[in-house]
Amino acid sequence: MATSAIQESAGAKTAIRVGIVGGAGYTGGELIRLLLRHPYVTISFVHSRSHTGDRVASVHQDLVGETDLIFGKELSPDIDALFLCVGHGESRQFFEEFNPNAAIRVIDLSQDFRLRETNQVDDRVFVYGLPELNRDAIRAARNVANPGCFASAIELALLPLARAGLLREVYTTGITGSTGAGQSLTATSHFSWRSNNIQAYKTLDHQHMGEILQALVQLQPAGDIGLSFIPWRGDFTRGIFTSSQLNCELSLEEALQLYNDYYASHPFVFVERSAIFLKQAINTNKCLIQLEKVDRRLVVHSALDNLLKGASGQAVQNMNLMFGFDESAGLHLKASYF
C-alpha cells in the first residue's frame, strides 16, 4: 500500500504525485514517513542506487506494515514534485545526469543551491527555503533549496533582531545529535565514540555560515553583522540546541514583543518565557525559542529536530507552500517527550 488511509480519504483530485531521490538515508526516511500520512500526497517512487529492489520497510524498519513501496532505480517523469535527499555536491550532478522535466517542482535538501552565487542549474533558479524568511517567494517558486539544520536553528533565533537592524557581533554555540552527520558510519558517529562524549568541530568555519549570513543580511542589508559560531557534536541521536549572545539595548519585554510580532503568523516557531529543552522539539516540525537578558547581554536559545524542522519536515512545509496547501498539512506531530 503506497498510500495511507489518510491519503486515500483525501481523494485523487487533491493529491499530487511525488518522487524521492536518495530515499535510503535519514532525511529520505523521515520524508517517506511524513508523506505516507500527508493528506494530499501520493508517493510515486523512491529512488536508491544502493537498495534498488529492496522493500522500503526493510531499510526503514519502523515502516513495517505502513507501506509496500520498493526502492527503484528508474525515475518516472509522471510526478508533480521531486525531493532530492542526496549528499552535498550530488544534486548538481543529478541534474547533469537526468535533466528532469522543467514542469516538475524540485525541493533539494543538499547545500548545492542555497547560496545566491550557486543557486542556478541550467534554467532552474532555486529560492532559499526558510518559510519564516521567504514564504511568499516559496509560494511562487518552482525550485527550492532547503536550508541546513544548524542554519535553520540559528537563523530562526536571529531573524527578528536582523529585521530591527540590531545585529552586530553575535557569538553562537550549538550542539547537534549524531544523525546530523548522515547515515554512513564515521569514527565520530560510532556509538562507542559518541557515548558520554562531546567535541567541538569546524570551529568558526562551519559550512552553514555562508547561508546564515546571507539570510540575516536579507533583513539587515547594511551587512555589518559579525557571526562567530562554534558547533559541538553531542552524545545523542537527534536534535539541535543553539545559544546566541549579543549586546542589545532593548529590555527583555521589548525583545519578547519583537519576537512575538515577527513569528505571529508562522505556525512552527514558538517563543517561550520558560526554559526550553530539546525534548520539546524532537519528532516535531517546531522550533522553540527562549530569550534571556542580563544587563546589556541578550541570549537567544533555539531548539529543533535536525531531521524535521532542520531537514525533511521543513521540506514538506515548503512543498505545502509551493502547491497552495495548508502550511501545516502532514506536519501535526507529537514530541517524543519521554
N, C-alpha and C positions, 0 to 999 in steps of 0.2 A: 504494500500500500504506500505509494509515493506521496500521497496526501493524507492529512489527518482528517478526523471527523469534523473538526472546526473548519478546515478549508473546504470540505465538501459542502457544508451548510452555507458557505458564502455564495456559492453559485458560480457557474462558469463565466457568466457575463462580467463579473467583477474581478476575476482572477487574472493576474499577469503570470507569465512563464519566465522562470529564471534559470540560469546555469551558473555553476560554481566551478572555477578552475583552482586546483590546489586544495581539494576538499579533505585530504587526509591529515592535515595539521591541526594545531589547536584552534586557530581562527576559523578554518574551514569547518571543523566540528561544531563550534559554537554557532556558526551561521546556519548549518543544517538544522540544529536543534531549534533555533528561533523560527526559521522559515517553515518547518514542518507544521508549526502551530499558528502561522500567520494567516489571518482570515482572508487575505486577498492574493495569496501566492501559491503557485504550483511549481515544484522543483522539477525541471525537465531533465537535467543531467548533472552529475557530479564527476568532474574530471580529475584523474590522478594517474600520473605515469608510474608511480611506484606500486599502486594497488589495483591496476586495471583487472577487472574480472572479479574482484573481491566484493563481498557484501559490505555496504557501508557500516552496518551494525557489527561486523566482525572487527572493524578498526575502532569505531567509536562505540564501545560495548555498552554504554548506557542507553543506546538507541535500540537494543534488542526488543522486539515487539512493537517498535514505533514505525519502522519503515522497511520496505523490501528493495530499496534503491541499491544499485550496483555501481561501483566505480567504473567509469569508462574512459577510453582514450579519444573518442570522437567528440567533436564539438558541433552541436546542432545549431544552425542559424535561425531556427524557428523559436526564438526567445525574445522577450522584451527587455530583459536586463541581464547583465553578466557581472558576477563578482570575481575579482582576481585576488586570491589568497595565496599568492606565491611569494618567494623571497625577494629581497631588495635587489634590484637590477634585472629581475626576471620578467617584470611586467612589460618593460620596453621591448625586451627580446620577444615576448609573446606577440606583440603587435607586428613586429617584423616577420614573424613566422606564420601567423594565422590571418592577419588583416581582417578582423571581424566586420560584419556589415555595419555601416555608419549609423543605421537606424537603431541599433542596439545600444541601450544606455549602459554605461560601464561605471562600476564603483571599484576602485583599486585600493587595496589595503596595504600595498607596499609604500615605500617612501619615494618612488621613482618620479612622481609628478606633483609633489607637494609645493615645491618652490617655484616662484614665478619664472625664473630663468630656465626651468626644465619642465614646465607644465604642459608641454605640447608634444604630440607624436603624430606625424603626418598632419591631417586637418583637424585632429581632435585636440581641443583645449580643455584642461581639467580645472574645475573650480575646487578651491580648498574647502573640504567638507566638515567644518565645525559649525553646526547649526546655530549655535549661540552667537556666532560672529557673522555668518554668511547665509542665513536662512533664505532670504529672497533670491539670492544668486543660485543657491542649490535647487530651489523650486524650478528655476528656468534652465538648469544645466542638463546637458546630455552626458557629461562625464564628470565624475567627482573623485578627487584624491582624498581618501580617508586620512584623518590626522593620526599621528603617532600616539602611543599610550601616555608616555610622560608629557608629551606636548599638550595633550588634551587636559591633563590634570593641572599643569602649570598655567596654561592659557586661561582656563576657566577661573582659576584663582586670581588672575590679574586683569582680566578684560575690563571690569568696571573702573578700575583705577586708571587704566590706559585711556578709556573714553573721557575721563575727567582731566586727563593731562597730568596725572600725579606721579607717574613712574620716573624715577631717576636711577639710583643704584639699588638693585634688588639682589638679595642673596637667598638662594633656594637650595634646600636639601630634599632628597626624596628617596624612598625605598620601594623596591619592586619585588614581586614574587618570581619564582623560577620559570613560570610559564612565559614571562616576558622575553626569555632567551630563545623561545621556539622549542620544537619537539625533538630536534636532533640532540643527542646526548653530548655534552662537553664536560670538561673537568669541573667547571664551576656550577653546572646544573645537576651534577650527580648528587644523590641523596646523602651519601657519606661526606661530601664536601659542604653541602648547604646546611645540613642539620647542625643546630646550635652555633651558627656561624653568620657573620656579617662582613661585607667588604665594600669599600668604595671602589668605583671603577669609572673610567672615562672622565676623570675629574676635569671640570671646566671645558671639556671637549666632546660632549655628548652629541650624537648625530641629530638630535631633535632641536638643537639650539637655533639653527637657521630658521626652521618653520615657526618656532616660538616667537622669535624677534620679528619675523615677517608679520605674524598675526597681531602682535602688540603695536607695531608701527602703523598698521592699517587704521587703528583707532587713535593713535598718538603720532600724527605724521611728522612732528618735529624730529622724531627719531633719536632724541637724546636719552636713550634707555641703556643702562648698563645692567647686564644679567650675568650673575655668576651661579653656576649650577653644579652641585656635587651629588651624583646618584649613588645609591647603595644597592647591593644585592642582599635580599633578605632570606631568612630561613623558613619561608612559607611558599605556597604554590601560586597564589594569585592575589592580585590587588596592588594598588599604588597609593602611597600616602606621601604628600609633599608639604613642606612648610617654607613659606617665602616671607622674608622680613625686609622692611624698608622704613625710612623716615617718612612720617605723614603728619601733617598739622591738623587733620580732621579729628574730631572726637570719635570715640568708639560708636556712639549713637549715629553720628553723621555718616561714618563709614558703613555701618549696617544699612542705613537708609539708601546709600548709594548702591549697595549690592542688591538689596531687595527690589529697588526700582529697575535695575538692569535685568534681573532674572524673572521679573514678574510674569512674563508671557512665555517662559521656557519651561517645559514640563518635567525636565530631568535634573535640574540644578536646584538644590535646597540649601538655604543659608540658615545655619543653626546657631543659637546662642550658647548651648551647652557643648561640652567637649565631644567632638566627633571621633569615631574609630572605624577601622577598616571593615569589620563585620557588618556594619550598617549598609555598605555598598556592594559587598560580594554577591554575585549572582544577580545583579540588577544593572539597569542602564542609568543609574543615578550617579551624580557627582555631588558629594556633600561638602559644604564649605563652612568654616568657622573662623571668626576674627577674634584676635586678642590684641590689647594695646597696653603698653607700659610706657609712660612718659611720651616721647615722640616716636617710639618704635611700634609699628604695626606689624603683626604677624598674621598671615593668611594661610590656614591649613586647608588642604583639599584631599578627598579620598574617593577613589573609584575602582571599579573592577577593570583591570587592564585588558581582559579578553572581551568585555562587553562595551561599556561606555568608551573604553580605550581602543576598541577594535570592532568586533562583529556587531555588537548592539548599536553602535554609532553608524555602522554601515547600513543596517536596517532602517534606522532613523532617517538617514539620508535618502534611502530608497523610497520611504514613505513620502518625503517631501517632493521628490522628483516625479512621483506618479499621482500626487494630489490626494494621498490617503491621509487619515488622521496621523499626526506625527508620532503618536504613541502606539499605533497599531502593532500588535505582536510583541510588545515590549513591557507588558504589565507583569513584572517578575517579582518574586518574593526573595528577600535577602536570606542567605544561609547564615542565620544568626547564631546557631549553636553548633 
